[in-house]
Amino acid sequence: MTYMRQPLADCVPGLVATARGDQPATLVITGGKLVNVCSGEILDGMSVAVQGGRIAYVGKDVSHTIGEGTRIIDAAGKYIAPGLLDGHCHIESTQLTVTEFARAVLPMGTTGGFFDAHEIANVFGLKGIKLMLDEMRGTPLAAYMQVASCVPSAGAEFETTGASIGPEEVAEAYTWGEDVIALGEVMNFPGVVYSDEKMLGEIQATLRAGRYVDGHFTWPSDDWRLPVYAAAGVTGDHECVTAEDVIERVRLGMYAKMRRGSAWHDVAKTITAHTEHGLDPRRMMLVTDDRSSESLRDEGHMDFVVRHAISQGLKPVTAFQMATINTAERFGVARDIGSITPGSCADIILLDGNLADVHIVMTIVAGVVVAENGIMTAELNPYTYPDEVLASVHLLQPPAPEDFVIHAPVAEGVLATRVIKVIENHVETGELIINLPVAESKLQVQEGLCKIAVLERHKATGNKSVGVVEGIGFREPAAIAMTVAHDSHNVLVIGNDDVLMAKAAGAVAEAQGGVAVITASGTTLFPLAIAGLMSAEPFEIAAAQSAAISKALYDAGCTLNYAFMTLSLLALAVIPTLRISDKGLVRISPEEGIQLVPLFVS
């Protein structure tokens, strides 16, 4: 199947000829209720004529465009809306390849997005981004790539990654094509504010290439350094968790991205910037950020986010604007996508029932019907990754129980210990100071707490660190290990039993990536062979394996919502407050920025 995404300039003669009736349309949709995201209206009895991959005519009567070979779709009783766009998404977080991601979300009405491949970039650098870009170009999606800005996320002094990206690499990526559209979320916001040469160099390379800079600012919205961050050219940010976060960003001319991932439930609070505070919504966007294959299966993708936003009191048309035209305008591609207007790409969805239900019954991409009634009708060609991407776990030696012993500086007694506090449905963590006993020079991690460890897996350095975490909830001896450990993606291990922790880490190493949960009941394994991040299996199998991990965690007592997603961020060294990397505990604060801190408090 060919999905024609030719430049508008090349399509003008055919579009004009079709619009005036001299050349038959290839596809016509008749008699639907048009969701006009440009004017904010619902228009009855509207029809759309398509020539190839673009829209030629929109109006009450398109009969003059119909010819013998025109495919006609009767939209009577249905809504006609632009395909949904995800303004900030990490495909790797879905645990799927790009092709399987497309196969999963196209029936849900997602026809395009802006994808930040900084997960695979932390493992394979520019090569990883290029592989995903090549795969994207083989799918029907209107897919735009962002260049990972923070590889490593906080800096080599804080974590070990499989690659590094700087200003030269960023500039090189923009030569690959116009679909490399932006610099991915600049997580090292302290580096921007305090003029880190690498971070400012990446931003400058982006601006000189005429591209956009996406943000990630987690200090409070009233912090005086947010305008400093914006002054660097950062014009969009998804780290909004309150209405105030949205308001302050929009006032500075930024696009505020409101996130509803699997475990990040920020829309309910952030949407009130419009529904209660009355802020103009044109610079507000709905995004997913991170959604697992399991939550795609059980809840949906952008259709779910739009539906959820409407349930919070948002007008349906406004919600669609936040997932279409606003997103396209943010990245400067509204001439091509984001609306049903003459000249735009024919990325169209049909919806049945009430608009607020967001019940999608047909997806059309570049003028081709690809899905009907929740089922793909188009075949997507598989993409083959090179062997090195399928063998990315390199530990210095097999994990052993001794690796997870925490040696104390005293033989007996009590030590004030830093503990990571997990906060359900939020990306941030807390920092606790808990007095823990020591026996025979070993820290005794009490009931209700778990050990957490990171083993370096990219370069077989043997680096490792072990700490303590609160809020996991295990009621029995249990451990989970994973190679999905944002953003350096080393082997992250959490458990309350050293033997099980070693077995879990060994299981994911042997599988060359994945997630393993081990209890007395046995082992549950979710292989992620592609860079240790993505499954080589079809969407349905990956979703079932992801769900099996969730069930194994739940059965062991970990009842966090989409627990795996929350746990996988405990190594992300740029989000407050306390994290862990292969080099130790990392604390992030507005006062001191990012710093390594000792496990034991003097």
C-alpha positions as CSV (number, residue, x, y, z in Angstrom):
1,M,0.0,0.0,0.0
2,T,1.3,3.5,-0.9
3,Y,0.5,6.4,1.4
4,M,1.0,9.6,-0.6
5,R,2.5,12.4,1.4
6,Q,3.7,14.5,-1.4
7,P,4.6,18.2,-0.8
8,L,1.6,20.5,-1.3
9,A,3.4,22.3,-4.1
10,D,3.5,19.1,-6.1
11,C,-0.2,18.5,-5.6
12,V,-1.6,21.9,-6.6
13,P,-2.5,21.2,-10.2
14,G,-4.5,18.0,-9.3
15,L,-6.1,19.6,-6.3
16,V,-7.3,22.6,-8.2
17,A,-8.6,20.5,-11.1
18,T,-10.5,18.3,-8.7
19,A,-11.9,21.2,-6.7
20,R,-13.4,22.7,-9.9
21,G,-14.7,19.4,-11.1
22,D,-12.4,18.7,-14.1
23,Q,-10.6,15.7,-12.4
24,P,-12.5,13.1,-10.4
25,A,-11.8,12.8,-6.7
26,T,-10.2,9.5,-5.6
27,L,-12.3,9.5,-2.4
28,V,-15.4,11.4,-1.3
29,I,-17.0,11.5,2.1
30,T,-20.6,12.7,2.0
31,G,-23.2,14.2,4.4
32,G,-21.4,14.1,7.8
33,K,-21.1,16.5,10.7
34,L,-17.8,18.3,10.3
35,V,-15.7,19.0,13.4
36,N,-14.2,22.3,12.2
37,V,-11.2,22.8,14.5
38,C,-10.3,26.0,12.7
39,S,-13.5,27.8,13.6
40,G,-14.5,25.7,16.6
41,E,-17.9,24.7,15.0
42,I,-19.8,21.6,14.2
43,L,-21.2,21.9,10.7
44,D,-24.0,19.7,9.5
45,G,-24.3,18.1,6.1
46,M,-20.7,18.6,5.1
47,S,-18.8,16.6,2.5
48,V,-15.1,16.2,1.7
49,A,-13.4,15.4,-1.6
50,V,-9.9,13.9,-1.7
51,Q,-7.4,13.8,-4.5
52,G,-4.6,11.3,-3.8
53,G,-3.3,12.0,-0.4
54,R,-4.8,15.5,0.1
55,I,-8.1,17.2,0.5
56,A,-9.3,19.0,-2.6
57,Y,-12.7,20.4,-1.6
58,V,-14.8,20.8,1.6
59,G,-18.4,21.9,1.3
60,K,-22.1,21.1,1.3
61,D,-22.1,19.7,-2.2
62,V,-19.1,17.8,-3.7
63,S,-21.1,16.0,-6.4
64,H,-19.1,17.8,-9.1
65,T,-15.9,16.0,-7.9
66,I,-17.4,12.5,-8.2
67,G,-16.4,10.4,-11.2
68,E,-16.6,6.8,-12.3
69,G,-13.6,5.7,-10.2
70,T,-14.4,7.7,-7.0
71,R,-14.8,5.8,-3.8
72,I,-17.8,7.2,-1.9
73,I,-18.2,6.9,1.9
74,D,-21.6,7.9,3.3
75,A,-21.0,9.7,6.6
76,A,-24.7,10.3,7.4
77,G,-25.2,10.5,11.1
78,K,-21.4,10.5,11.8
79,Y,-18.9,13.1,12.7
80,I,-16.0,13.9,10.3
81,A,-12.9,15.0,12.2
82,P,-9.2,15.4,11.6
83,G,-7.0,12.5,12.6
84,L,-5.7,12.8,16.2
85,L,-2.1,13.9,16.8
86,D,0.1,13.1,19.8
87,G,2.2,16.1,20.6
88,H,4.6,14.3,22.8
89,C,5.1,10.6,22.8
90,H,7.9,8.1,23.4
91,I,7.0,5.1,21.2
92,E,9.5,2.9,23.1
93,S,7.4,3.4,26.2
94,T,4.6,1.5,24.5
95,Q,7.0,-1.5,24.4
96,L,6.2,-1.8,20.7
97,T,8.1,-1.2,17.5
98,V,7.0,1.7,15.4
99,T,5.1,-0.6,13.0
100,E,3.2,-2.3,15.8
101,F,2.6,1.0,17.5
102,A,1.0,2.3,14.2
103,R,-1.0,-0.9,13.9
104,A,-2.3,-0.4,17.5
105,V,-3.2,3.3,17.3
106,L,-4.5,3.8,13.8
107,P,-7.8,2.1,14.6
108,M,-8.0,4.4,17.6
109,G,-7.9,7.5,15.4
110,T,-4.3,8.5,15.9
111,T,-2.9,9.5,12.4
112,G,0.3,11.2,13.4
113,G,2.5,12.5,16.1
114,F,5.7,14.0,17.3
115,F,8.0,11.3,18.6
116,D,11.0,11.7,20.9
117,A,13.2,8.6,20.6
118,H,15.4,9.4,23.5
119,E,15.0,6.0,25.0
120,I,16.7,4.1,22.1
121,A,19.1,7.1,21.8
122,N,20.4,6.4,25.3
123,V,21.3,2.9,24.1
124,F,22.4,3.4,20.5
125,G,22.7,7.1,20.0
126,L,22.0,8.7,16.6
127,K,22.0,5.2,15.0
128,G,19.0,4.2,17.2
129,I,17.1,7.4,16.2
130,K,17.8,6.8,12.5
131,L,16.5,3.2,12.7
132,M,13.3,4.4,14.3
133,L,12.9,7.2,11.7
134,D,13.4,4.8,8.9
135,E,10.7,2.5,10.3
136,M,8.4,5.5,10.8
137,R,8.7,6.4,7.2
138,G,7.4,3.0,6.2
139,T,4.1,3.4,8.2
140,P,1.0,5.4,7.2
141,L,1.5,7.8,10.2
142,A,2.2,11.4,9.7
143,A,5.2,10.9,11.9
144,Y,7.7,13.5,12.9
145,M,10.9,12.8,14.8
146,Q,12.5,14.8,17.6
147,V,16.2,14.6,18.2
148,A,17.1,13.4,21.8
149,S,18.5,16.4,23.6
150,C,19.8,14.8,26.8
151,V,21.9,11.7,26.2
152,P,22.8,11.2,29.0
153,S,19.8,13.0,30.6
154,A,21.8,14.6,33.5
155,G,25.4,14.1,32.4
156,A,28.1,11.4,32.3
157,E,29.1,12.3,35.9
158,F,25.6,11.1,37.1
159,E,24.9,8.0,34.9
160,T,26.3,5.7,32.3
161,T,24.5,5.4,28.9
162,G,25.3,3.5,25.8
163,A,25.9,6.6,23.7
164,S,26.1,10.4,23.9
165,I,24.6,13.2,21.8
166,G,25.8,16.7,21.5
167,P,25.4,19.8,19.2
168,E,27.2,18.1,16.3
169,E,25.0,15.1,16.4
170,V,21.9,17.2,16.7
171,A,22.9,19.3,13.7
172,E,23.6,16.1,11.7
173,A,20.1,14.7,12.5
174,Y,18.4,17.7,10.9
175,T,20.1,16.9,7.6
176,W,18.1,13.6,7.4
177,G,14.9,15.4,6.3
178,E,12.2,17.9,7.2
179,D,10.4,15.2,9.3
180,V,13.2,15.6,11.8
181,I,11.3,18.5,13.3
182,A,12.5,19.4,16.8
183,L,14.8,19.0,19.7
184,G,13.3,16.5,22.1
185,E,12.4,17.5,25.7
186,V,15.4,19.4,27.2
187,M,15.4,17.6,30.5
188,N,18.6,19.2,31.7
189,F,16.8,22.4,32.4
190,P,19.4,23.5,35.1
191,G,22.0,23.1,32.4
192,V,20.0,25.5,30.1
193,V,19.4,28.0,32.9
194,Y,23.0,28.1,34.0
195,S,24.5,28.0,30.4
196,D,25.8,24.5,30.1
197,E,27.8,24.7,26.8
198,K,26.4,21.4,25.5
199,M,22.8,22.2,26.2
200,L,22.9,25.7,24.7
201,G,24.9,24.3,21.7
202,E,22.1,21.8,21.0
203,I,19.5,24.5,21.2
204,Q,21.4,26.8,18.9
205,A,21.9,24.0,16.3
206,T,18.1,23.5,16.4
207,L,17.2,27.1,16.0
208,R,19.8,27.6,13.2
209,A,18.1,24.7,11.4
210,G,14.7,26.3,11.7
211,R,13.4,23.6,14.0
212,Y,11.6,23.8,17.4
213,V,12.7,23.2,21.0
214,D,10.7,21.1,23.4
215,G,10.9,21.5,27.1
216,H,10.9,19.7,30.4
217,F,10.9,22.1,33.4
218,T,10.0,20.6,36.8
219,W,10.8,23.4,39.1
220,P,7.7,25.2,40.5
221,S,5.8,27.3,38.0
222,D,6.5,30.5,39.9
223,D,10.2,29.9,39.9
224,W,12.1,32.9,38.5
225,R,14.1,30.6,36.2
226,L,11.1,29.6,34.0
227,P,11.4,32.8,31.9
228,V,15.2,32.2,31.7
229,Y,14.4,28.7,30.3
230,A,12.0,30.2,27.8
231,A,14.6,32.8,26.7
232,A,16.7,30.0,25.4
233,G,14.0,29.3,22.7
234,V,12.1,26.5,24.5
235,T,8.5,26.9,23.3
236,G,6.7,23.8,24.5
237,D,6.6,21.8,27.8
238,H,4.8,18.7,29.0
239,E,5.9,18.9,32.6
240,C,2.6,20.6,33.6
241,V,0.9,19.1,36.7
242,T,-1.1,22.0,37.9
243,A,-3.2,24.8,36.4
244,E,-0.6,27.3,37.4
245,D,2.0,25.4,35.4
246,V,-0.1,25.7,32.3
247,I,-0.9,29.4,33.0
248,E,2.7,30.5,33.5
249,R,3.9,28.7,30.4
250,V,1.2,30.0,28.1
251,R,1.8,33.6,29.4
252,L,5.4,33.2,28.3
253,G,4.3,32.2,24.8
254,M,5.0,28.5,25.3
255,Y,2.7,25.6,24.4
256,A,1.5,23.8,27.5
257,K,1.2,20.1,27.0
258,M,-1.3,18.3,29.3
259,R,-0.4,14.7,29.8
260,R,-2.5,11.6,30.4
261,G,-0.1,8.6,30.2
262,S,-0.6,5.2,31.7
263,A,0.6,6.4,35.1
264,W,0.8,10.2,34.7
265,H,-2.7,11.6,35.4
266,D,-2.2,15.3,34.9
267,V,-5.1,16.4,32.6
268,A,-7.7,16.6,35.4
269,K,-5.8,19.4,37.2
270,T,-4.1,21.1,34.3
271,I,-7.3,21.4,32.1
272,T,-8.7,23.8,34.8
273,A,-6.4,26.5,33.4
274,H,-9.0,26.8,30.7
275,T,-12.3,25.4,32.2
276,E,-12.0,27.3,35.5
277,H,-9.4,30.1,35.0
278,G,-10.6,31.0,31.5
279,L,-7.3,30.9,29.7
280,D,-7.4,30.9,25.9
281,P,-6.9,27.2,24.9
282,R,-5.1,27.8,21.6
283,R,-1.7,27.1,23.2
284,M,-2.8,24.0,25.1
285,M,-2.2,20.5,23.8
286,L,-3.2,17.0,24.9
287,V,-0.4,14.4,24.8
288,T,0.3,10.9,26.1
289,D,4.1,11.0,26.9
290,D,4.2,7.4,28.0
291,R,1.5,4.7,27.5
292,S,2.2,1.0,27.8
293,S,0.9,-1.5,25.3
294,E,-1.3,-2.8,28.0
295,S,-3.0,0.6,28.5
296,L,-3.2,1.1,24.8
297,R,-5.2,-2.2,24.7
298,D,-7.4,-1.5,27.7
299,E,-7.9,2.3,27.5
300,G,-6.8,3.6,24.1
301,H,-4.4,6.2,22.9
302,M,-5.2,9.9,22.0
303,D,-8.9,8.9,21.7
304,F,-8.8,8.1,25.4
305,V,-7.0,11.3,26.3
306,V,-9.5,13.4,24.4
307,R,-12.4,11.5,26.0
308,H,-10.9,12.0,29.4
309,A,-10.4,15.7,28.9
310,I,-14.1,16.1,27.8
311,S,-15.1,14.2,31.0
312,Q,-13.3,16.9,33.0
313,G,-15.7,19.6,31.6
314,L,-13.9,20.5,28.4
315,K,-16.1,21.3,25.3
316,P,-15.7,18.4,22.8
317,V,-14.7,20.8,20.0
318,T,-12.0,22.3,22.2
319,A,-10.7,18.9,23.2
320,F,-10.4,18.0,19.5
321,Q,-8.5,21.3,18.8
322,M,-6.1,20.4,21.6
323,A,-5.3,17.1,19.8
324,T,-5.2,18.3,16.3
325,I,-4.8,21.9,15.1
326,N,-3.1,23.2,18.2
327,T,-0.5,20.4,18.0
328,A,0.1,21.0,14.3
329,E,0.5,24.8,14.8
330,R,3.0,24.2,17.6
331,F,5.3,22.4,15.2
332,G,4.6,24.6,12.2
333,V,2.9,21.9,10.1
334,A,-0.7,23.1,10.2
335,R,-0.6,23.5,6.4
336,D,-0.3,19.7,6.1
337,I,-2.1,18.2,9.1
338,G,-4.4,18.9,12.0
339,S,-7.6,20.1,10.2
340,I,-10.0,19.1,7.4
341,T,-9.3,22.0,5.0
342,P,-8.6,22.2,1.3
343,G,-4.9,21.4,0.6
344,S,-4.4,19.5,3.9
345,C,-3.4,15.9,4.0
346,A,-6.4,13.6,4.0
347,D,-6.0,12.3,7.5
348,I,-9.6,11.9,8.6
349,I,-11.6,10.0,11.2
350,L,-15.3,9.2,11.3
351,L,-17.0,9.0,14.7
352,D,-20.3,7.5,15.6
353,G,-22.7,8.4,18.5
354,N,-22.1,11.4,20.7
355,L,-18.9,13.3,19.9
356,A,-18.0,13.3,23.6
357,D,-17.8,9.5,23.4
358,V,-14.9,9.7,20.8
359,H,-16.1,6.5,19.2
360,I,-14.0,6.1,16.1
361,V,-15.4,3.8,13.4
362,M,-13.1,4.6,10.5
363,T,-9.5,6.0,10.0
364,I,-8.4,7.4,6.7
365,V,-4.7,8.2,6.3
366,A,-3.3,10.2,3.3
367,G,-6.6,9.4,1.5
368,V,-6.6,5.7,2.2
369,V,-8.9,3.8,4.5
370,V,-6.6,1.9,6.9
371,A,-9.0,0.9,9.7
372,E,-12.7,0.3,10.3
373,N,-14.6,-0.5,13.5
374,G,-11.4,-0.8,15.5
375,I,-9.7,-3.2,13.1
376,M,-6.8,-2.5,10.7
377,T,-7.8,-3.1,7.1
378,A,-4.4,-2.2,5.7
379,E,-1.3,-4.5,6.0
380,L,1.9,-2.9,7.3
381,N,5.3,-4.3,6.3
382,P,7.5,-5.5,9.1
383,Y,10.8,-3.8,9.8
384,T,14.0,-5.7,10.5
385,Y,16.4,-4.4,13.1
386,P,20.2,-5.3,12.9
387,D,21.6,-8.0,15.2
388,E,23.4,-5.6,17.5
389,V,20.1,-4.0,18.4
390,L,18.9,-7.4,19.5
391,A,21.9,-8.0,21.8
392,S,22.3,-4.8,23.9
393,V,22.7,-6.2,27.5
394,H,26.3,-6.3,28.4
395,L,26.9,-7.0,32.1
396,L,30.5,-7.5,33.5
397,Q,29.4,-10.7,35.3
398,P,26.2,-12.6,36.1
399,P,24.2,-11.0,38.9
400,A,24.7,-12.6,42.3
401,P,22.9,-12.1,45.7
402,E,26.0,-10.4,47.1
403,D,25.5,-7.6,44.5
404,F,22.5,-6.4,46.5
405,V,24.0,-6.3,50.0
406,I,24.3,-2.8,51.3
407,H,27.5,-2.5,53.3
408,A,27.4,-0.1,56.2
409,P,30.2,2.0,57.7
410,V,29.5,0.7,61.2
411,A,29.3,-2.9,62.4
412,E,26.1,-2.5,64.5
413,G,23.6,0.2,65.4
414,V,21.3,2.5,63.4
415,L,21.9,4.7,60.4
416,A,19.9,7.6,59.0
417,T,19.3,6.4,55.4
418,R,18.0,8.2,52.4
419,V,15.0,6.5,50.9
420,I,13.2,7.0,47.6
421,K,9.5,7.5,48.1
422,V,7.3,6.4,45.2
423,I,4.3,8.6,44.5
424,E,1.5,6.9,42.6
425,N,0.4,8.4,39.3
426,H,3.2,11.0,39.4
427,V,6.6,11.2,37.8
428,E,8.2,12.9,40.8
429,T,9.4,11.1,43.9
430,G,9.9,12.1,47.5
431,E,13.0,11.9,49.7
432,L,12.6,10.3,53.1
433,I,15.2,10.0,55.9
434,I,14.6,6.8,57.8
435,N,16.7,5.3,60.7
436,L,17.5,1.7,59.7
437,P,19.3,-0.9,61.7
438,V,22.8,-2.3,60.9
439,A,23.9,-5.9,61.8
440,E,27.3,-7.4,61.0
441,S,28.1,-4.3,58.9
442,K,25.1,-4.8,56.6
443,L,22.1,-2.5,56.4
444,Q,18.9,-4.3,57.4
445,V,16.0,-3.2,55.1
446,Q,12.9,-3.4,57.2
447,E,9.5,-4.7,56.2
448,G,7.6,-2.2,54.1
449,L,10.8,-1.1,52.3
450,C,12.6,-2.7,49.4
451,K,16.1,-2.5,48.0
452,I,16.6,-0.8,44.6
453,A,19.7,-1.3,42.5
454,V,21.1,-0.3,39.1
455,L,23.6,-2.4,37.2
456,E,25.3,-0.8,34.2
457,R,24.5,-2.8,31.1
458,H,25.9,-0.9,28.1
459,K,29.7,-1.1,28.4
460,A,30.2,-3.9,31.0
461,T,31.9,-1.5,33.4
462,G,30.6,-3.4,36.5
463,N,29.2,-0.1,37.9
464,K,26.4,-0.7,40.3
465,S,24.6,1.1,43.2
466,V,22.1,-0.1,45.7
467,G,19.6,2.0,47.7
468,V,16.3,1.8,49.5
469,V,12.8,2.6,48.2
470,E,9.4,3.0,49.9
471,G,6.0,2.5,48.4
472,I,6.4,-0.7,46.4
473,G,4.0,-2.7,48.6
474,F,5.4,-6.3,48.3
475,R,3.7,-8.6,50.8
476,E,5.9,-11.6,50.1
477,P,9.5,-12.2,48.9
478,A,9.6,-10.7,45.4
479,A,11.7,-8.9,42.9
480,I,11.4,-7.1,39.6
481,A,14.2,-6.4,37.1
482,M,13.9,-4.4,33.9
483,T,16.1,-2.9,31.2
484,V,13.5,-0.2,30.7
485,A,14.9,2.3,33.3
486,H,14.6,5.8,32.1
487,D,16.6,7.3,30.7
488,S,19.9,5.6,30.8
489,H,18.2,2.2,30.6
490,N,20.6,0.2,32.6
491,V,19.3,-2.9,34.6
492,L,17.0,-1.6,37.3
493,V,16.2,-4.2,40.1
494,I,13.8,-3.7,43.0
495,G,13.0,-6.3,45.6
496,N,13.0,-7.5,49.2
497,D,15.0,-10.6,48.7
498,D,18.6,-10.6,47.5
499,V,18.4,-14.0,45.9
500,L,15.3,-13.2,44.0
501,M,16.8,-9.8,42.9
502,A,19.8,-11.7,41.4
503,K,17.5,-14.2,39.7
504,A,15.4,-11.4,38.2
505,A,18.4,-9.4,36.9
506,G,19.8,-12.6,35.5
507,A,16.6,-13.4,33.7
508,V,16.5,-10.1,31.8
509,A,20.2,-10.3,31.0
510,E,19.7,-13.8,29.5
511,A,16.7,-12.6,27.5
512,Q,18.8,-9.6,26.2
513,G,16.4,-7.2,27.6
514,G,12.9,-7.1,29.2
515,V,11.1,-7.2,32.5
516,A,11.1,-10.1,34.9
517,V,9.0,-10.5,38.1
518,I,10.1,-13.4,40.4
519,T,8.2,-14.7,43.5
520,A,7.8,-18.1,45.1
521,S,5.1,-18.7,42.6
522,G,7.5,-18.5,39.7
523,T,8.9,-16.2,37.0
524,T,6.9,-13.9,34.8
525,L,9.0,-12.6,31.8
526,F,8.3,-9.9,29.3
527,P,11.1,-10.1,26.7
528,L,12.1,-6.8,25.1
529,A,14.7,-7.9,22.6
530,I,14.9,-4.6,20.6
531,A,17.5,-2.4,22.5
532,G,16.1,-3.9,25.7
533,L,13.1,-1.5,25.2
534,M,10.7,-2.9,22.6
535,S,9.1,-6.2,22.0
536,A,9.7,-8.1,18.8
537,E,6.1,-9.5,19.1
538,P,2.8,-8.2,17.6
539,F,0.9,-5.6,19.6
540,E,-1.6,-8.2,21.0
541,I,1.1,-10.5,22.4
542,A,3.1,-7.6,23.8
543,A,0.0,-6.2,25.5
544,A,-0.8,-9.6,27.1
545,Q,2.8,-9.9,28.3
546,S,2.8,-6.4,29.7
547,A,-0.5,-7.2,31.5
548,A,1.1,-10.4,32.9
549,I,3.8,-8.3,34.5
550,S,1.2,-6.0,36.1
551,K,-0.7,-9.0,37.4
552,A,2.5,-10.6,38.9
553,L,3.3,-7.3,40.6
554,Y,-0.3,-7.0,41.9
555,D,-0.3,-10.5,43.2
556,A,2.9,-9.8,45.1
557,G,1.3,-6.8,46.7
558,C,2.4,-3.9,44.4
559,T,-0.9,-2.3,43.6
560,L,0.4,0.9,42.1
561,N,-1.6,2.0,39.0
562,Y,0.4,0.7,36.0
563,A,3.2,-0.1,38.4
564,F,5.8,-1.0,35.8
565,M,5.6,2.5,34.2
566,T,6.0,4.2,37.6
567,L,8.9,2.0,38.6
568,S,10.7,2.4,35.3
569,L,11.2,6.1,36.1
570,L,13.0,5.6,39.4
571,A,16.3,5.9,37.7
572,L,15.5,9.1,35.8
573,A,18.1,11.5,37.1
574,V,16.5,14.8,36.1
575,I,13.2,14.7,37.8
576,P,12.8,15.6,41.5
577,T,13.4,14.6,44.1
578,L,15.5,11.4,44.7
579,R,16.5,8.9,42.0
580,I,19.2,6.2,41.6
581,S,21.7,5.5,38.8
582,D,24.6,3.2,38.4
583,K,26.7,5.9,40.0
584,G,24.6,6.3,43.2
585,L,21.7,8.4,44.5
586,V,20.8,11.5,42.6
587,R,18.9,14.4,44.1
588,I,17.3,17.2,42.2
589,S,16.3,20.4,43.9
590,P,15.6,24.0,42.9
591,E,18.3,25.2,45.2
592,E,21.1,22.9,44.3
593,G,20.2,21.5,41.0
594,I,21.3,17.9,40.2
595,Q,23.8,16.3,42.5
596,L,25.0,12.9,43.8
597,V,24.2,12.4,47.4
598,P,25.3,9.6,49.8
599,L,22.9,6.9,51.0
600,F,23.7,7.5,54.6
601,V,23.1,11.0,56.1
602,S,25.8,12.2,58.4
